[in-house]
């Protein structure tokens, strides 16, 4: 299993010292990262990644709200093969018509991305996993309207906050899911309550096992009450140690 880190986790550290933060991540064992809003500073980020022996197979950028050509050009600069839109607002997930419109926009982005050799995906929060009146989740409705080349990055923690069994959801979504966000905590909507992977109540190993088409597991903490770099290192150590014996 290959593990990456969503750089939003260390956003404060990056703002203070981009190359130093990436150096610290490499020192604790990360070889891959998942940048966010990478189109804003691709040259500086590319230099820092190269200097520290890091690659970025995936990245988050607001494809449905920003200049897609600029995003895909930046992705090429950084070697990012999959660009994932991280957020469509909660009010756009109430009806199938609205969800289908989001799918159509993602399909269009994927067609443009193909011209750059870049794949497109979508990342969820909790509201996409709350059920519609017909009993389906918004994310599954989205998947039914997406073209086959558009992938999903399932944030397994937010899926649980949305009321879903993340492992069962992964089984239903099948090979549409190529990346997952691995995070832990008490499964509440409070980001500051999140914990290093292995310290919360998420069935982390069951979730990973259910992601049968997984390319990369991406560690993320949206926030943390303690030292974030310590939490990042503890999360990677837990994952690389492997599933504990029963």
C-alpha positions, 0 to 999 in steps of 0.5 A: 500500500502506498500512503500519501498526505493531503497537504491541507493537513499541514496548511499552517506549517506550509504557510510558514515554511513550504520547503521546510515542511515538505522536508519534515514530511519526507523525514518521517517517511512520506514519499507522496503528498496530495497538494491543494490549490496547487495552481496558485504556486506551482513553480515553488511547489514543484521545486520543493517537491523535487528538492525533497524527493516527493511526488504528487500523484493526486491533487485537489483544485476547484475545477468547477469554480476556477480556470480549468486550463490553468489547473491542468497546466499546473498539474502537468508542471507538478506531475499530478495525474489526477485532479480532484474537485474537493467540494460542491456545496451542501445545497447542491445535493438535495435533488437528483437534477442538481446532482446530475448537473454536477456530474455533467460539469465533472464530465466536462472537466474530465474531457478537458483534462484528457487533453492534458493527460490528466484524470478528474475525480471528486472528493466528498464531505458528509453531506453527499452521504446523507440519503435522499428521499429514495434511500440512495446517497447523493454520492451514489447518485453522482456516480450513476451520472458520471462518465466511466473515466471520472473517479472518486476519492472517498473521504471515509471519515466524512462518509461515516459522519454522514451516517454510512458504513464506509467499508460497505459504501466502498463495496457498493462503489467498487472500482470507481474509488481509486483514492481514499482519505484515511482519517480517524477520530470520534466520527463527529463533524467537529474537525478539531476532534480528529485524531491520529490514525489508529487513535479513534473509532474508525475501522481503518483496516476494514475500510482499506481492505474494502477499497479493492481498486485503491491506488493510494491511501491519503492520510488527512487531518482537517484539524487537531488539538495537539501538534500536527506534525506529531499526529502526521508521523503517528498516523504514518507509523500506524499504517506502515506497521500493518494491521494489528494481530487479532 
